[in-house]
């Protein structure tokens, strides 16, 4: 790759971001250029026409004169110019340490600024990375580079030290510099930097003195350290590696490398810049053959009378290319040669005659001139040599082998066998990092010219690495779900061979989850893994769609001492749009490999990933039904995971959230800071909670209550909160039917409760006489029922969105209920009115019994519900008993966190207080 540094800072006047209005106009002295210490910038003096802030010090620019970079729109005071350390966007490829692609998704609703052009993001064209804090316009995304967080070890490439991962701007208000303790954030511009692992913040001029090694900050104990995660991710995009649902992304995500930058404002600007009154014209420029074939161009606004060298430099700036204009030329798209002889004759001269007049071509291609020699930067690929890159001069006869020998000589490895090394071309595109091993006899100069002819933007984002040749073992782990349950390994093997035609010598079933209908495949070939992954998404077995996920491998031996990583499950369908924002926030705050979306394979992929972790905790983001789902899967595979009893915490996203209320996690998520939630989880106390098994054995019943033959197979369900029969379950069933008919309307707790009230009012005149249709035994003792319409069995002291159905009055007949006492409380309600009074706190239920073994005999079909999941149960026997060991849950600590004057960033930069059972990481 050519040397990216600018030699001088002369350039014409043109905005690098065509299609958006300029915030300032030219001043009479705009021809003067100003050099700064930060590479890539091209400053000129401008006259300000609206309030503007300095991007270096964040202060308001008083007066009408400022200095703006014509490439990235960086604005500065005159006094700040000599202190600017922020590199220009055109130099971003030179700042990448390890290329890691981004995962772009639609942007959120908060005010953000583009990390490429530094302008405010607005409208539906804004994008954000789902893993880091990169925010860009959709037309700026192709010019961002693959500088996302390193979240795992890829194959045999080991990284010995994890450094801070700095990202500029878009920080929380009130963030303070770690060095000078002054405010470093701004809501008006892109200012300040923040580490995306530990969360410390600093000024752009201060962070360079901070130690490069990152300690992961306050959340270090619960973050899954990247050095512990291994994944062979070649051939898989980062969206696949992090299991990010593709259906939640914009349709334009697939065309992020497109460079057609026309936006809603482009038409207006084109008309204004092309009118005779303004003295400007607009060029449509391609950066290579690939862009010309796809008709993806950049708009370049130039004066009607301008020198050709200035036109070329304006085109270079439009593509964020920091090279000198003398090495480039513009060609007409319709002609093989240059569209005017004046460009050849006057390029690089001091002639003041104009090159462009009113008859500029509609389309032009920016080309690099042929070069006799070229200076290349060769980066040592994880060789621990202590240098960033080696500069090599390549000529026409320079082959890849000769360059490798010269690089080894400069690295002091001239005695090494050059055949043990290879040269790798790496294209650091924002969407995907593409690697290609070059042939030893390939002429390197011809390769560079080929890349430039294809795309100059691609050339600017391309690096060359020298690496040791390794015969690494390929090991890709895929989890396939949606298979028939309760089959043997041979049966699953035959099933996969039939539908996926797997190659037995490349594919091995390593783990079997027959209860869940899932298997884990270990595949020793990238192409075979990719084929199975894509094919499984289009196959259904027994009418059920298969699910395929790429699973990382956690090496428990490299886990930091005392660490207690957090496994996060998010039901993004709960809580309306809040579920998706929670998912996005936790992916940024933690390692995305420890955050799992339940719509992609359920809880099994996460539990399988953490199977060998000796100690971890779980955070479930969803309603009570989601918590029960996770607990059910955990119970079924408990014998296959090393951690005997992972404690579970909750972010309540459902409607009732009764279990979350009891454990102090709140009535529902209302926009709390996700970082504070994680701190609360780290400080939470472990408690035990009873769990119950319900056996539903439907039988033909006679009038006297005796069994009269088999009706349907027995069913076993697990209960955590409560079990209800009668009017309570009937209301839940009507609500469930209403939600199934119009699921899109049930996206808020307020609407859900409104529907629940509506179905309750419709049952006011209903009379069931439940006490005549069932018989109850508690601890093998018959219990006479009063006149009731509903019977509820409570495991926790919260029912129906926080109501105290048992009541707080003391009663000598019964003990005080607890969530771990091994007892159920049996309560009756007389109807809808009684339930409404309980919900309002005016009355409690009718206390009937307490016990640990319940038998119910039903003489007729009755609605029932378990933890909010309702159905009609046929006549027969229902037996409720304890479900083995108690469940370990996390209860939020009563003590509130002290408020920090510096808001979020100070909390993250503090040394962590060791949580129970989790020590500090050395």
VENZI-V889751 format. One record per backbone hydrogen bond with DSSP energy under -0.5 kcal/mol. NH is the residue of the N-H (numbers start at 1). CO is the residue of the C=O. E is the energy in kcal/mol with one decimal. If there is no record, write none. Layout:
# VENZI-V889751
nh->NH co->CO e->E
nh->NH co->CO e->E
This chain:
# VENZI-V889751
nh->14 co->12 e->-0.7
nh->16 co->70 e->-0.7
nh->20 co->17 e->-1.0
nh->25 co->47 e->-1.7
nh->27 co->45 e->-0.7
nh->30 co->27 e->-1.9
nh->32 co->29 e->-1.8
nh->34 co->43 e->-1.6
nh->38 co->84 e->-0.6
nh->41 co->38 e->-0.7
nh->43 co->34 e->-1.0
nh->44 co->68 e->-1.5
nh->45 co->32 e->-0.6
nh->46 co->66 e->-2.7
nh->47 co->25 e->-1.8
nh->48 co->46 e->-0.6
nh->48 co->64 e->-3.1
nh->49 co->23 e->-0.7
nh->54 co->59 e->-3.0
nh->55 co->75 e->-2.9
nh->58 co->54 e->-1.5
nh->61 co->52 e->-2.6
nh->62 co->60 e->-0.9
nh->66 co->46 e->-2.1
nh->67 co->76 e->-1.9
nh->68 co->44 e->-2.1
nh->69 co->74 e->-2.3
nh->70 co->42 e->-2.4
nh->73 co->69 e->-1.8
nh->76 co->67 e->-2.3
nh->81 co->77 e->-0.6
nh->81 co->78 e->-0.7
nh->83 co->80 e->-1.5
nh->84 co->80 e->-0.7
nh->84 co->81 e->-1.0
nh->88 co->39 e->-2.1
nh->91 co->88 e->-1.7
nh->92 co->89 e->-1.4
nh->94 co->91 e->-1.4
nh->95 co->91 e->-0.5
nh->95 co->92 e->-1.6
nh->96 co->93 e->-0.7
nh->100 co->146 e->-2.0
nh->102 co->430 e->-2.9
nh->104 co->102 e->-0.5
nh->105 co->128 e->-2.6
nh->107 co->126 e->-1.5
nh->114 co->119 e->-3.2
nh->115 co->135 e->-2.9
nh->118 co->114 e->-1.1
nh->121 co->112 e->-2.7
nh->126 co->123 e->-0.9
nh->127 co->136 e->-3.2
nh->128 co->105 e->-2.3
nh->129 co->134 e->-2.3
nh->130 co->103 e->-3.0
nh->135 co->133 e->-0.5
nh->136 co->127 e->-2.1
nh->138 co->125 e->-1.6
nh->140 co->137 e->-0.8
nh->141 co->137 e->-1.4
nh->143 co->140 e->-1.7
nh->144 co->141 e->-1.5
nh->146 co->428 e->-1.1
nh->147 co->145 e->-2.1
nh->148 co->100 e->-2.4
nh->151 co->149 e->-0.8
nh->153 co->229 e->-3.5
nh->155 co->153 e->-0.8
nh->157 co->154 e->-1.5
nh->158 co->156 e->-1.0
nh->160 co->158 e->-0.5
nh->163 co->161 e->-0.7
nh->164 co->212 e->-2.3
nh->166 co->164 e->-0.8
nh->167 co->194 e->-1.9
nh->169 co->192 e->-3.3
nh->175 co->172 e->-1.4
nh->177 co->182 e->-3.2
nh->178 co->201 e->-2.5
nh->181 co->177 e->-1.5
nh->184 co->175 e->-2.6
nh->185 co->175 e->-0.9
nh->191 co->189 e->-0.9
nh->193 co->202 e->-2.9
nh->194 co->167 e->-1.9
nh->195 co->200 e->-2.6
nh->196 co->165 e->-2.6
nh->199 co->195 e->-1.3
nh->202 co->193 e->-2.3
nh->206 co->203 e->-1.1
nh->207 co->203 e->-2.1
nh->209 co->206 e->-1.8
nh->210 co->207 e->-1.5
nh->214 co->162 e->-2.5
nh->218 co->908 e->-1.6
nh->219 co->216 e->-0.6
nh->220 co->217 e->-1.6
nh->222 co->219 e->-1.0
nh->223 co->219 e->-1.2
nh->225 co->223 e->-0.9
nh->228 co->225 e->-2.1
nh->229 co->226 e->-1.3
nh->230 co->553 e->-2.9
nh->231 co->153 e->-2.3
nh->232 co->475 e->-0.6
nh->233 co->231 e->-1.2
nh->236 co->233 e->-2.1
nh->240 co->237 e->-0.5
nh->241 co->237 e->-2.1
nh->242 co->238 e->-2.3
nh->243 co->240 e->-0.8
nh->244 co->239 e->-2.5
nh->245 co->243 e->-0.5
nh->248 co->245 e->-0.8
nh->249 co->246 e->-1.5
nh->253 co->250 e->-1.6
nh->254 co->251 e->-0.9
nh->255 co->252 e->-1.6
nh->256 co->253 e->-1.1
nh->258 co->255 e->-1.7
nh->261 co->259 e->-0.8
nh->261 co->297 e->-1.2
nh->266 co->263 e->-2.0
nh->267 co->263 e->-0.6
nh->269 co->265 e->-2.0
nh->270 co->266 e->-3.1
nh->271 co->267 e->-2.1
nh->272 co->268 e->-2.4
nh->273 co->269 e->-3.4
nh->274 co->270 e->-1.4
nh->275 co->272 e->-0.8
nh->278 co->275 e->-0.7
nh->279 co->275 e->-0.9
nh->280 co->275 e->-0.7
nh->281 co->302 e->-3.1
nh->283 co->300 e->-2.9
nh->284 co->362 e->-1.0
nh->285 co->283 e->-0.6
nh->285 co->298 e->-2.7
nh->286 co->364 e->-3.1
nh->289 co->453 e->-2.6
nh->290 co->454 e->-1.7
nh->291 co->454 e->-0.6
nh->292 co->288 e->-1.9
nh->293 co->289 e->-2.3
nh->294 co->290 e->-1.6
nh->295 co->291 e->-0.8
nh->296 co->291 e->-2.6
nh->297 co->295 e->-0.7
nh->298 co->285 e->-2.4
nh->300 co->283 e->-2.6
nh->301 co->299 e->-0.5
nh->302 co->281 e->-2.8
nh->302 co->300 e->-0.5
nh->304 co->279 e->-2.5
nh->306 co->304 e->-0.6
nh->306 co->356 e->-0.5
nh->311 co->307 e->-1.5
nh->312 co->308 e->-2.3
nh->313 co->309 e->-2.1
nh->314 co->310 e->-2.1
nh->315 co->311 e->-2.0
nh->316 co->312 e->-2.2
nh->317 co->313 e->-2.4
nh->318 co->314 e->-1.7
nh->319 co->315 e->-1.1
nh->319 co->316 e->-0.5
nh->320 co->317 e->-1.6
nh->321 co->316 e->-2.5
nh->322 co->320 e->-0.5
nh->327 co->324 e->-1.5
nh->328 co->325 e->-1.9
nh->329 co->367 e->-2.5
nh->331 co->365 e->-2.8
nh->332 co->337 e->-0.9
nh->333 co->363 e->-1.5
nh->335 co->332 e->-0.5
nh->343 co->340 e->-1.0
nh->344 co->340 e->-0.7
nh->345 co->341 e->-2.4
nh->346 co->342 e->-2.4
nh->347 co->343 e->-1.3
nh->349 co->346 e->-2.3
nh->355 co->306 e->-1.6
nh->356 co->306 e->-1.3
nh->364 co->284 e->-2.3
nh->365 co->331 e->-3.4
nh->366 co->286 e->-2.9
nh->367 co->329 e->-3.2
nh->367 co->365 e->-0.6
nh->369 co->327 e->-2.7
nh->374 co->394 e->-1.9
nh->376 co->374 e->-0.6
nh->376 co->392 e->-3.8
nh->377 co->1 e->-0.6
nh->378 co->376 e->-0.6
nh->378 co->390 e->-3.0
nh->379 co->377 e->-0.6
nh->379 co->464 e->-3.0
nh->380 co->378 e->-0.5
nh->381 co->466 e->-2.9
nh->382 co->380 e->-1.2
nh->390 co->378 e->-2.7
nh->392 co->376 e->-2.7
nh->394 co->374 e->-3.4
nh->394 co->392 e->-0.7
nh->398 co->395 e->-1.2
nh->400 co->442 e->-1.4
nh->401 co->440 e->-2.3
nh->403 co->399 e->-2.0
nh->404 co->400 e->-2.3
nh->405 co->401 e->-2.0
nh->406 co->402 e->-1.9
nh->407 co->403 e->-2.5
nh->408 co->404 e->-2.5
nh->409 co->405 e->-1.9
nh->410 co->406 e->-1.9
nh->411 co->407 e->-1.7
nh->412 co->409 e->-1.1
nh->413 co->408 e->-3.4
nh->416 co->413 e->-1.7
nh->418 co->416 e->-0.6
nh->420 co->417 e->-2.1
nh->421 co->418 e->-1.6
nh->422 co->467 e->-2.6
nh->424 co->422 e->-0.5
nh->424 co->465 e->-3.1
nh->425 co->436 e->-3.2
nh->426 co->424 e->-0.5
nh->426 co->463 e->-2.9
nh->427 co->425 e->-0.5
nh->427 co->434 e->-2.8
nh->428 co->426 e->-0.7
nh->428 co->461 e->-3.2
nh->429 co->427 e->-1.5
nh->429 co->432 e->-0.8
nh->430 co->144 e->-0.6
nh->434 co->427 e->-1.9
nh->434 co->432 e->-0.6
nh->436 co->425 e->-2.0
nh->438 co->423 e->-2.7
nh->442 co->439 e->-1.6
nh->444 co->398 e->-2.1
nh->444 co->442 e->-0.5
nh->445 co->395 e->-0.5
nh->445 co->398 e->-0.5
nh->447 co->443 e->-1.6
nh->448 co->444 e->-2.1
nh->449 co->445 e->-2.2
nh->450 co->446 e->-2.0
nh->451 co->447 e->-2.1
nh->452 co->448 e->-2.5
nh->453 co->449 e->-2.1
nh->454 co->450 e->-1.7
nh->455 co->451 e->-2.9
nh->456 co->287 e->-2.0
nh->459 co->455 e->-1.6
nh->460 co->456 e->-2.0
nh->461 co->457 e->-1.1
nh->462 co->459 e->-1.3
nh->463 co->426 e->-2.7
nh->464 co->377 e->-0.7
nh->465 co->424 e->-2.5
nh->466 co->379 e->-2.1
nh->467 co->422 e->-2.6
nh->467 co->465 e->-0.6
nh->469 co->420 e->-3.3
nh->472 co->470 e->-1.2
nh->474 co->472 e->-0.5
nh->476 co->523 e->-2.7
nh->478 co->476 e->-0.6
nh->478 co->521 e->-2.4
nh->479 co->549 e->-2.6
nh->480 co->478 e->-0.6
nh->480 co->519 e->-2.7
nh->481 co->479 e->-0.6
nh->481 co->547 e->-2.9
nh->482 co->516 e->-0.5
nh->483 co->517 e->-2.4
nh->486 co->514 e->-2.0
nh->492 co->488 e->-2.3
nh->493 co->489 e->-2.4
nh->494 co->490 e->-2.3
nh->495 co->491 e->-2.1
nh->496 co->492 e->-2.5
nh->497 co->493 e->-2.3
nh->498 co->494 e->-2.0
nh->499 co->495 e->-2.1
nh->500 co->496 e->-2.8
nh->501 co->496 e->-0.6
nh->501 co->497 e->-0.7
nh->502 co->496 e->-0.5
nh->504 co->502 e->-0.7
nh->506 co->503 e->-1.9
nh->507 co->503 e->-1.7
nh->508 co->522 e->-1.8
nh->510 co->508 e->-0.8
nh->510 co->520 e->-2.3
nh->511 co->520 e->-1.1
nh->513 co->518 e->-2.7
nh->516 co->513 e->-0.6
nh->517 co->513 e->-0.9
nh->518 co->513 e->-2.0
nh->519 co->480 e->-2.0
nh->520 co->511 e->-2.4
nh->521 co->478 e->-3.4
nh->522 co->508 e->-3.0
nh->523 co->476 e->-2.9
nh->523 co->521 e->-0.6
nh->524 co->506 e->-2.0
nh->529 co->525 e->-2.2
nh->530 co->526 e->-2.6
nh->531 co->527 e->-2.2
nh->532 co->528 e->-2.4
nh->533 co->529 e->-2.4
nh->534 co->530 e->-2.3
nh->535 co->531 e->-2.5
nh->536 co->532 e->-2.4
nh->537 co->533 e->-0.8
nh->538 co->535 e->-1.5
nh->539 co->536 e->-1.3
nh->541 co->544 e->-2.4
nh->544 co->541 e->-1.5
nh->546 co->539 e->-2.5
nh->547 co->481 e->-2.2
nh->549 co->479 e->-1.8
nh->550 co->240 e->-0.6
nh->551 co->477 e->-2.8
nh->551 co->549 e->-0.5
nh->553 co->230 e->-2.6
nh->555 co->228 e->-2.7
nh->555 co->553 e->-0.6
nh->556 co->554 e->-1.0
nh->558 co->555 e->-1.7
nh->559 co->556 e->-1.1
nh->563 co->560 e->-1.9
nh->564 co->221 e->-2.3
nh->566 co->222 e->-2.3
nh->567 co->565 e->-0.5
nh->567 co->617 e->-3.4
nh->568 co->566 e->-0.6
nh->568 co->594 e->-2.8
nh->569 co->619 e->-2.9
nh->570 co->596 e->-2.3
nh->571 co->621 e->-2.8
nh->572 co->570 e->-1.0
nh->574 co->571 e->-1.9
nh->575 co->653 e->-0.7
nh->576 co->573 e->-0.6
nh->578 co->575 e->-1.9
nh->579 co->574 e->-0.7
nh->579 co->576 e->-0.6
nh->581 co->577 e->-1.7
nh->582 co->578 e->-2.6
nh->583 co->579 e->-2.1
nh->584 co->580 e->-2.3
nh->585 co->581 e->-2.5
nh->586 co->582 e->-2.5
nh->587 co->583 e->-1.7
nh->588 co->584 e->-1.4
nh->589 co->585 e->-2.4
nh->590 co->586 e->-2.2
nh->592 co->590 e->-0.5
nh->594 co->591 e->-2.7
nh->595 co->592 e->-1.3
nh->596 co->568 e->-3.0
nh->596 co->594 e->-0.5
nh->598 co->570 e->-2.3
nh->598 co->596 e->-0.6
nh->600 co->597 e->-1.9
nh->601 co->599 e->-0.8
nh->602 co->598 e->-1.2
nh->604 co->601 e->-0.6
nh->607 co->603 e->-2.1
nh->608 co->604 e->-2.8
nh->609 co->605 e->-2.1
nh->610 co->606 e->-1.8
nh->611 co->608 e->-1.4
nh->613 co->610 e->-1.3
nh->617 co->565 e->-2.0
nh->618 co->647 e->-2.9
nh->619 co->567 e->-2.8
nh->620 co->649 e->-2.6
nh->621 co->569 e->-3.1
nh->621 co->619 e->-0.6
nh->622 co->620 e->-0.8
nh->622 co->651 e->-1.6
nh->627 co->623 e->-1.9
nh->628 co->624 e->-2.3
nh->629 co->625 e->-1.9
nh->630 co->626 e->-2.2
nh->631 co->627 e->-2.5
nh->632 co->628 e->-2.3
nh->633 co->629 e->-2.1
nh->634 co->630 e->-2.6
nh->635 co->631 e->-2.2
nh->636 co->632 e->-1.6
nh->637 co->633 e->-1.4
nh->638 co->635 e->-0.6
nh->640 co->637 e->-2.4
nh->641 co->638 e->-1.2
nh->642 co->611 e->-3.4
nh->643 co->613 e->-0.6
nh->648 co->888 e->-1.3
nh->649 co->618 e->-2.8
nh->651 co->620 e->-2.6
nh->652 co->650 e->-0.5
nh->653 co->622 e->-1.5
nh->653 co->651 e->-0.6
nh->654 co->622 e->-0.7
nh->661 co->657 e->-1.8
nh->662 co->658 e->-2.0
nh->663 co->659 e->-1.7
nh->664 co->661 e->-1.5
nh->665 co->660 e->-2.7
nh->666 co->660 e->-0.7
nh->669 co->652 e->-2.6
nh->677 co->673 e->-1.8
nh->678 co->674 e->-2.0
nh->679 co->675 e->-2.0
nh->680 co->676 e->-2.3
nh->681 co->677 e->-2.1
nh->682 co->678 e->-2.2
nh->683 co->679 e->-1.6
nh->684 co->680 e->-0.6
nh->684 co->681 e->-0.8
nh->685 co->891 e->-2.7
nh->687 co->889 e->-2.9
nh->689 co->887 e->-2.2
nh->690 co->819 e->-2.9
nh->692 co->719 e->-2.6
nh->693 co->881 e->-3.2
nh->694 co->717 e->-3.2
nh->695 co->693 e->-0.5
nh->695 co->879 e->-3.0
nh->696 co->694 e->-0.6
nh->696 co->715 e->-3.3
nh->697 co->695 e->-0.7
nh->697 co->877 e->-3.0
nh->698 co->696 e->-0.7
nh->699 co->875 e->-1.7
nh->700 co->709 e->-2.3
nh->701 co->699 e->-0.5
nh->702 co->706 e->-2.5
nh->705 co->702 e->-1.7
nh->708 co->700 e->-3.4
nh->711 co->698 e->-1.3
nh->712 co->698 e->-1.1
nh->715 co->696 e->-2.3
nh->717 co->694 e->-2.2
nh->719 co->692 e->-3.0
nh->723 co->793 e->-1.9
nh->724 co->865 e->-2.6
nh->725 co->791 e->-2.6
nh->726 co->863 e->-2.1
nh->727 co->789 e->-2.0
nh->730 co->726 e->-2.3
nh->731 co->727 e->-2.2
nh->732 co->728 e->-1.6
nh->733 co->729 e->-2.2
nh->734 co->730 e->-2.2
nh->735 co->731 e->-2.3
nh->736 co->732 e->-2.3
nh->737 co->733 e->-2.3
nh->738 co->734 e->-2.2
nh->739 co->735 e->-2.1
nh->740 co->736 e->-1.9
nh->741 co->737 e->-1.7
nh->742 co->738 e->-1.6
nh->745 co->742 e->-1.2
nh->746 co->743 e->-1.1
nh->747 co->745 e->-1.4
nh->752 co->748 e->-2.2
nh->753 co->749 e->-2.5
nh->754 co->750 e->-1.7
nh->755 co->751 e->-2.2
nh->756 co->752 e->-1.9
nh->757 co->753 e->-2.2
nh->758 co->754 e->-1.9
nh->759 co->755 e->-2.3
nh->760 co->756 e->-1.6
nh->761 co->757 e->-2.2
nh->762 co->758 e->-1.3
nh->763 co->760 e->-1.3
nh->764 co->761 e->-1.3
nh->766 co->763 e->-1.4
nh->770 co->788 e->-1.2
nh->771 co->788 e->-1.1
nh->772 co->769 e->-1.6
nh->773 co->770 e->-1.7
nh->774 co->770 e->-0.9
nh->775 co->857 e->-2.0
nh->776 co->783 e->-0.6
nh->777 co->855 e->-2.6
nh->778 co->781 e->-2.7
nh->779 co->853 e->-3.5
nh->781 co->778 e->-1.4
nh->783 co->776 e->-2.6
nh->788 co->786 e->-1.0
nh->789 co->829 e->-2.5
nh->790 co->829 e->-1.9
nh->791 co->725 e->-2.5
nh->792 co->827 e->-3.3
nh->793 co->723 e->-3.0
nh->794 co->792 e->-0.6
nh->794 co->825 e->-3.3
nh->795 co->721 e->-3.0
nh->796 co->721 e->-1.0
nh->798 co->796 e->-1.1
nh->799 co->803 e->-2.0
nh->803 co->799 e->-2.0
nh->805 co->803 e->-1.1
nh->814 co->811 e->-1.3
nh->821 co->818 e->-0.9
nh->824 co->851 e->-3.1
nh->825 co->794 e->-2.2
nh->826 co->824 e->-0.5
nh->826 co->849 e->-3.1
nh->827 co->792 e->-3.0
nh->827 co->825 e->-0.6
nh->828 co->846 e->-2.2
nh->829 co->790 e->-2.2
nh->835 co->831 e->-2.1
nh->836 co->832 e->-2.4
nh->837 co->833 e->-2.1
nh->838 co->834 e->-2.1
nh->839 co->835 e->-2.4
nh->840 co->836 e->-1.7
nh->841 co->838 e->-1.1
nh->842 co->837 e->-2.1
nh->843 co->837 e->-1.0
nh->845 co->805 e->-3.1
nh->846 co->828 e->-2.8
nh->847 co->845 e->-0.8
nh->848 co->826 e->-2.7
nh->849 co->826 e->-1.3
nh->851 co->824 e->-1.8
nh->854 co->880 e->-2.5
nh->855 co->777 e->-2.5
nh->856 co->878 e->-3.1
nh->857 co->775 e->-2.7
nh->858 co->856 e->-0.5
nh->858 co->876 e->-3.0
nh->859 co->773 e->-2.6
nh->862 co->873 e->-2.0
nh->864 co->871 e->-2.9
nh->865 co->724 e->-2.1
nh->866 co->869 e->-2.0
nh->867 co->722 e->-2.2
nh->867 co->865 e->-0.5
nh->869 co->866 e->-1.8
nh->870 co->868 e->-0.7
nh->871 co->864 e->-2.2
nh->873 co->862 e->-2.5
nh->873 co->871 e->-0.6
nh->876 co->858 e->-1.3
nh->877 co->697 e->-2.7
nh->878 co->856 e->-2.5
nh->879 co->695 e->-2.3
nh->880 co->854 e->-2.7
nh->881 co->693 e->-2.2
nh->883 co->691 e->-3.0
nh->884 co->882 e->-0.8
nh->887 co->689 e->-2.8
nh->889 co->687 e->-3.1
nh->889 co->887 e->-0.6
nh->890 co->648 e->-3.0
nh->891 co->685 e->-3.4
nh->892 co->663 e->-2.3
nh->903 co->900 e->-1.7
nh->905 co->902 e->-0.7
nh->906 co->903 e->-0.6
nh->907 co->903 e->-1.2
nh->908 co->904 e->-1.7
nh->909 co->905 e->-1.3
nh->910 co->906 e->-0.9
nh->910 co->907 e->-0.6
nh->914 co->912 e->-0.6
nh->915 co->918 e->-0.5
nh->918 co->915 e->-2.1
nh->919 co->917 e->-0.5
